[in-house]
Amino acid sequence: SRVVREPRAVLAEFGMEVDSDVELRVHDSTAEQRYLVLPLRPGGTEGWDQDQLARLVTRNAMIGTGRPLRP
């Protein structure tokens, strides 16, 4: 699929620009294996509890097509 061949271009279509020095890996889920996306922790949230952090996580951050909101 195109997301495997051109992950940066596909993410850019979602409005998510990824720096060229960031490695992108595409993993395909199967019936026997699933992958979970852990959103990048926003800077300035050290010491925040789970509830505070959860308010920053969007749907797109959870599926890997966006970043969490900034504090």
Secondary structure, DSSP 8 states (H G I E B T S, - for coil): -HHHH-HHHHHHHTT----TTS--------SS----------TT-TT--HHHHHTT--HHHHHTSS-----
